[in-house]
Amino acid sequence: MFRMGMTLTLSDIKEVILRPKEIVLGTSLQFFIMLLLGFLLATIFRLSLELAAGGHTVWDMSGWGSI
């Protein structure tokens, strides 16, 4: 993540400032969809509370695909 941040240019930062709706919408949807997916997986597989909490930690981490 640090390395990716080092490649940002001023024009990239300008895009974020000029398009805040898209940033807020994308971030909000990611959190909502990931939480819903984690809940559905825990429900479908009837996980115990401990496993569901662990799954929540793994599945619902924002940006998990970049790890």
N, CA and C atoms as a LAMMPS dump frame, in Angstrom:
ITEM: TIMESTEP
0
ITEM: NUMBER OF ATOMS
201
ITEM: BOX BOUNDS ff ff ff
-5.0000000000000000e+02 5.0000000000000000e+02
-5.0000000000000000e+02 5.0000000000000000e+02
-5.0000000000000000e+02 5.0000000000000000e+02
ITEM: ATOMS id mol type element x y z
1 1 1 N 0.829 -1.193 0
2 1 2 C 0 0 0
3 1 3 C 0.87 1.252 0
4 2 1 N 1.975 1.198 0.734
5 2 2 C 2.872 2.354 0.756
6 2 3 C 3.426 2.615 -0.634
7 3 1 N 3.833 1.541 -1.287
8 3 2 C 4.408 1.694 -2.626
9 3 3 C 3.385 2.255 -3.607
10 4 1 N 2.143 1.793 -3.517
11 4 2 C 1.11 2.321 -4.395
12 4 3 C 0.874 3.806 -4.104
13 5 1 N 0.888 4.173 -2.838
14 5 2 C 0.715 5.574 -2.481
15 5 3 C 1.831 6.457 -3.001
16 6 1 N 3.017 5.895 -3.103
17 6 2 C 4.153 6.665 -3.6
18 6 3 C 4.035 6.967 -5.092
19 7 1 N 3.175 6.24 -5.801
20 7 2 C 3.023 6.473 -7.241
21 7 3 C 1.947 7.509 -7.557
22 8 1 N 1.251 8.014 -6.541
23 8 2 C 0.213 9.024 -6.775
24 8 3 C 0.823 10.328 -7.264
25 9 1 N 0.129 10.946 -8.186
26 9 2 C 0.571 12.246 -8.694
27 9 3 C -0.421 13.314 -8.225
28 10 1 N -0.074 14.56 -8.467
29 10 2 C -0.976 15.656 -8.092
30 10 3 C -2.282 15.586 -8.872
31 11 1 N -2.236 15.108 -10.1
32 11 2 C -3.479 14.992 -10.873
33 11 3 C -4.401 13.922 -10.273
34 12 1 N -3.822 12.861 -9.689
35 12 2 C -4.641 11.847 -9.015
36 12 3 C -5.352 12.449 -7.808
37 13 1 N -4.642 13.23 -7.03
38 13 2 C -5.216 13.868 -5.838
39 13 3 C -6.283 14.875 -6.258
40 14 1 N -6.028 15.582 -7.357
41 14 2 C -7.002 16.545 -7.875
42 14 3 C -8.298 15.838 -8.268
43 15 1 N -8.199 14.654 -8.891
44 15 2 C -9.384 13.879 -9.266
45 15 3 C -10.224 13.526 -8.041
46 16 1 N -9.574 13.13 -6.964
47 16 2 C -10.288 12.771 -5.737
48 16 3 C -11.013 13.985 -5.169
49 17 1 N -10.375 15.113 -5.193
50 17 2 C -10.978 16.331 -4.659
51 17 3 C -12.15 16.784 -5.523
52 18 1 N -12.025 16.623 -6.839
53 18 2 C -13.078 17.081 -7.747
54 18 3 C -14.255 16.12 -7.831
55 19 1 N -14.082 14.852 -7.428
56 19 2 C -15.148 13.854 -7.534
57 19 3 C -15.411 13.18 -6.189
58 20 1 N -15.805 13.938 -5.176
59 20 2 C -15.997 13.322 -3.855
60 20 3 C -17.19 12.366 -3.799
61 21 1 N -18.212 12.592 -4.637
62 21 2 C -19.385 11.712 -4.6
63 21 3 C -19.009 10.277 -4.944
64 22 1 N -18.196 10.106 -5.968
65 22 2 C -17.799 8.769 -6.394
66 22 3 C -16.965 8.071 -5.323
67 23 1 N -16.108 8.824 -4.664
68 23 2 C -15.262 8.258 -3.619
69 23 3 C -16.115 7.812 -2.438
70 24 1 N -17.013 8.667 -1.995
71 24 2 C -17.882 8.336 -0.855
72 24 3 C -18.802 7.164 -1.204
73 25 1 N -19.372 7.171 -2.401
74 25 2 C -20.258 6.094 -2.822
75 25 3 C -19.51 4.763 -2.897
76 26 1 N -18.351 4.755 -3.513
77 26 2 C -17.569 3.525 -3.63
78 26 3 C -17.146 2.978 -2.278
79 27 1 N -16.698 3.837 -1.398
80 27 2 C -16.281 3.405 -0.066
81 27 3 C -17.473 2.877 0.727
82 28 1 N -18.585 3.587 0.676
83 28 2 C -19.772 3.154 1.416
84 28 3 C -20.287 1.812 0.911
85 29 1 N -20.354 1.652 -0.394
86 29 2 C -20.825 0.395 -0.957
87 29 3 C -19.894 -0.763 -0.611
88 30 1 N -18.589 -0.501 -0.619
89 30 2 C -17.653 -1.571 -0.28
90 30 3 C -17.878 -2.033 1.162
91 31 1 N -18.027 -1.106 2.081
92 31 2 C -18.266 -1.497 3.464
93 31 3 C -19.594 -2.221 3.613
94 32 1 N -20.651 -1.738 2.934
95 32 2 C -21.961 -2.361 3.041
96 32 3 C -21.952 -3.759 2.442
97 33 1 N -21.419 -3.884 1.231
98 33 2 C -21.43 -5.175 0.543
99 33 3 C -20.562 -6.19 1.279
100 34 1 N -19.407 -5.765 1.775
101 34 2 C -18.533 -6.704 2.481
102 34 3 C -19.17 -7.158 3.79
103 35 1 N -19.813 -6.259 4.513
104 35 2 C -20.489 -6.654 5.746
105 35 3 C -21.639 -7.603 5.458
106 36 1 N -22.408 -7.311 4.421
107 36 2 C -23.52 -8.175 4.041
108 36 3 C -23.018 -9.551 3.607
109 37 1 N -21.958 -9.584 2.825
110 37 2 C -21.393 -10.854 2.38
111 37 3 C -20.894 -11.679 3.564
112 38 1 N -20.208 -11.056 4.504
113 38 2 C -19.746 -11.764 5.692
114 38 3 C -20.898 -12.322 6.506
115 39 1 N -21.935 -11.524 6.674
116 39 2 C -23.11 -11.991 7.415
117 39 3 C -23.777 -13.161 6.701
118 40 1 N -23.933 -13.041 5.378
119 40 2 C -24.572 -14.114 4.616
120 40 3 C -23.756 -15.412 4.665
121 41 1 N -22.45 -15.307 4.534
122 41 2 C -21.61 -16.506 4.608
123 41 3 C -21.696 -17.165 5.977
124 42 1 N -21.653 -16.357 7.025
125 42 2 C -21.756 -16.907 8.381
126 42 3 C -23.115 -17.555 8.605
127 43 1 N -24.164 -16.975 8.028
128 43 2 C -25.502 -17.527 8.176
129 43 3 C -25.682 -18.799 7.346
130 44 1 N -25.24 -18.755 6.11
131 44 2 C -25.403 -19.911 5.217
132 44 3 C -24.659 -21.13 5.756
133 45 1 N -23.428 -20.921 6.23
134 45 2 C -22.63 -22.037 6.725
135 45 3 C -22.853 -22.329 8.207
136 46 1 N -23.783 -21.592 8.818
137 46 2 C -24.143 -21.773 10.23
138 46 3 C -22.899 -21.833 11.127
139 47 1 N -22.085 -20.812 11.001
140 47 2 C -20.85 -20.758 11.765
141 47 3 C -21.129 -20.428 13.224
142 48 1 N -20.278 -20.943 14.09
143 48 2 C -20.383 -20.592 15.502
144 48 3 C -20.03 -19.112 15.656
145 49 1 N -20.335 -18.567 16.812
146 49 2 C -20.064 -17.152 17.059
147 49 3 C -18.581 -16.831 16.895
148 50 1 N -17.725 -17.733 17.369
149 50 2 C -16.284 -17.509 17.28
150 50 3 C -15.815 -17.48 15.828
151 51 1 N -16.275 -18.448 15.032
152 51 2 C -15.884 -18.483 13.62
153 51 3 C -16.474 -17.308 12.848
154 52 1 N -17.684 -16.931 13.182
155 52 2 C -18.304 -15.78 12.513
156 52 3 C -17.518 -14.503 12.82
157 53 1 N -17.059 -14.353 14.051
158 53 2 C -16.262 -13.176 14.412
159 53 3 C -14.929 -13.192 13.671
160 54 1 N -14.311 -14.365 13.558
161 54 2 C -13.069 -14.477 12.795
162 54 3 C -13.3 -14.209 11.319
163 55 1 N -14.402 -14.734 10.802
164 55 2 C -14.742 -14.474 9.406
165 55 3 C -14.995 -13.007 9.159
166 56 1 N -15.644 -12.371 10.104
167 56 2 C -15.893 -10.933 9.994
168 56 3 C -14.57 -10.186 9.883
169 57 1 N -13.607 -10.582 10.68
170 57 2 C -12.305 -9.921 10.656
171 57 3 C -11.637 -10.093 9.299
172 58 1 N -11.722 -11.274 8.731
173 58 2 C -11.059 -11.543 7.458
174 58 3 C -11.873 -11.021 6.275
175 59 1 N -13.174 -11.326 6.238
176 59 2 C -13.986 -10.994 5.064
177 59 3 C -14.295 -9.518 4.964
178 60 1 N -14.455 -8.857 6.071
179 60 2 C -14.985 -7.499 6.05
180 60 3 C -13.906 -6.417 6.109
181 61 1 N -12.659 -6.832 6.06
182 61 2 C -11.595 -5.835 6.084
183 61 3 C -11.613 -5.082 4.755
184 62 1 N -11.703 -3.775 4.83
185 62 2 C -11.712 -2.975 3.619
186 62 3 C -10.373 -3.102 2.906
187 63 1 N -10.429 -3.363 1.628
188 63 2 C -9.202 -3.482 0.856
189 63 3 C -8.51 -4.821 0.994
190 64 1 N -9.227 -5.858 1.417
191 64 2 C -8.617 -7.148 1.646
192 64 3 C -7.997 -7.726 0.382
193 65 1 N -8.48 -7.329 -0.764
194 65 2 C -7.947 -7.862 -2.012
195 65 3 C -6.548 -7.386 -2.316
196 66 1 N -6.096 -6.355 -1.652
197 66 2 C -4.762 -5.815 -1.935
198 66 3 C -3.695 -6.408 -1.035
199 67 1 N -4.095 -7.328 -0.169
200 67 2 C -3.117 -7.922 0.752
201 67 3 C -2.271 -8.934 0.007
